[in-house]
Amino acid sequence: MDIDWMKLWLKIRQYVLNKYVLTCLVFAVVLAFCGEHSLVERKKRSRQITELEEEIRVYDGKLKDTRSQIEELKSGSGQVERYAREQYMMHADDEDVYIVKEED
């Protein structure tokens, strides 16, 4: 059974070069690569969403730590004074504060 490749190509070309098929192909290319909702833009936005979700996880951890510090400070009156001394280097009027920096 010998296939005539030229006749086969002419039949395939008749369907491929149809104006409706070409219009659909051009439309698919435009949708895939051009515009605000293209596949390229979707990939960029997906990557950006992943980065923002990671940032949310980081800030949720920081928020949890801050809330635990607030609860610790609310637990006693001496805690606020200790926190102010440690974090902001505050001192009473009759005290001297010396800051020692360690060299590496």
N, C-alpha and C positions, 0 to 999 in steps of 0.2 A: 504494500500500500504506500504509494508515493504521495507525499503531501506537497501541494504547490504553495510554497511559502509566500509568493507574491500575492496570490489570491487571498490567503489568510491575512496578510498584512493589510490589504485593501479593506477587508471586512472589519478588522479591528480598528483601523484608522477611521472608518466611517462612523463608528460609535464614539471613539475617543475625541475626534475633532468636531463632534456635534456641538452646536452653540450652547445647548443647555448644560452639557457636561462641562464645557470650558467655563461657563458662567459659575457653575457650582464649585469648580476647582479654584477659580480666582476668589470667590467669596470665602472659601475655606482658608486660603492663604492669608487673605486680609484679616480674617478673624483670629487666626493663629499668631500672626506676627505684627500686626499694626493696631494701634489704638490703645485705649486705656485699659481694656479688659483682655489683652493678648496673653498668650501663654508665658511670654517673657515677663510681663508685669505681674502675672499671678505668682510666678516663681520668686520674684523679688519680694512681693508682699508676704509670701509664705515664710521666707527667710526672716523678714522683719518681724513677723508675728512670733516666730520662735525666739528671737533675741529679746523681744519685749516680755514674753512669758518667763524667760530666764531672769530678766530684771525684776519682774514681779515677785518671783521666788526669793530673790536676794532681799528685796525690800520687806517682804513678809517676815523673813528671819530677823531683820533689824527691828521691825515693829514688835515682834515677840520679845526680843531682848529689852527693848525700851519699856514695854509694858511691865516686864518682870522687875526692872529697875524702879519704876514708879510704885509698884506694889511694895517693894522693899523700902523705899523712902517713906511710904505712908505707914509702915509698920511701927516706927518709933521716932521720937523727937531727936534722938541722938544721931539717927541715920542721915538726916538732912545736913546736920553740921559736919559729919564725917565726909559726906559726898562733896560739900562745898570746899572743904579743906583739900581733898584729894584732887578734884577736877579743876577747881578754879583758884587754887592756892590762896584761899582766904585764911585769915588768922584773926585771933582776938587782939584787942588793943595792947594787952600786956605780954604778947608773944612776939618772938622773932622767928621768921621762917627762912631756912637756908635751903637752897635748891642745889643739889649735887648732880652734875651731869657726868655720866660715865663715858669714858673714851673707848672707842673700839680698838 
